[in-house]
Amino acid sequence: MKNININTHITVFESQSELPVADQELVEAAKEACLKAYAPYSSFNVGAAIRLANGVIIKGNNQENAAYPSGLCAERVAMFYANSSYPDVAVLGIAVIAMNDDGVIKNPIAPCGSCRQVLLETELRMKQEFYTLLIGATEVYKIDSSAALLPLSFTGEGLKRKKP
């Protein structure tokens, strides 16, 4: 028997003003996206903003549907748009924020498992890690890679077939 320890390094900023100016801009873009979310059933709006290597910022927000599984998370809305519009441009970073009727959620929220898989797949596709900013009302978490968000991840390696 052996034990495996999994550690994730998270940098915690006590306010958004501690972030570099470029990251503050990304946070503001995520807030703008969050305010436009379509969440009439949960009143839990989520916004995401992605900075690409060419300087473009892509925004996305959650889109709910009365048939709950038919909705889509903000992170995937933004990432799928980025990957479809700029398929050869690497992602530098993503910011994620959530609000309810009381305003920005106190503690930063993390992407769901499906979103984490999509973020990781984008890193693998571009062969470049990118950081994630998780924004709360009082703190911002910075995680250096999507692999750190999804330990013991599925990379698709087992899906490759050997040629006969």
QUIGI-V132925 format. One record per run of one state. SS is the DSSP state (a for helix, b for strand, c for the rest). FROM is the first residue (numbers start at 1). LEN is the number of residues. Records with the same first field share a line. If there is no record, write none. Layout:
SS: FROM-LEN, FROM-LEN
This chain:
c: 1-9, 14-2, 19-2, 36-2, 39-6, 53-4, 62-1, 64-4, 71-1, 73-1, 86-5, 101-2, 105-8, 127-4, 136-4, 144-2, 150-7, 160-5
b: 10-4, 38-1, 45-8, 57-5, 63-1, 72-1, 91-10, 103-2, 131-5, 140-4
a: 16-3, 21-15, 68-3, 74-12, 113-14, 146-4, 157-3
